[in-house]
Amino acid sequence: MFSLCSISKLEQKTLTIVLSEFNFPISISVNNQKVIVSGLTERADCTIKTSIKTLQAIKAEQQITELIKQDKLALTADIKVAQQFASVAENLNIDWQSELATHI
């Protein structure tokens, strides 16, 4: 899945993503080397406000500064936290069908 070294850098860190297509925030935290997903925003170390389309552009084009200038992306607080979470996410290998099947 991911290396413990990369996730240990995110211990007690929270990234909050607010997508214009949804009516709720998504916060991703690391606590005791476990990833926790919630809707809590109180202790976000970094908050990204954008759309799904813009998130795809960030991954494809790596143009964060340009997207901010175009008001397509708002990023507050520690950008390094966002970059570290992105690095961990890029290295994930999740079988989503199996994961969803365990909850259905």
Secondary structure by P-SEA (a helix, b strand, c coil): cccaaaaaaaccbbbbbbbccccbbbbbbbcccccccccccccccbbbbbcaaaaaaaaacccaaaaaaaccccccccaaaaaaaaaaaaacccaaaaaaaaac
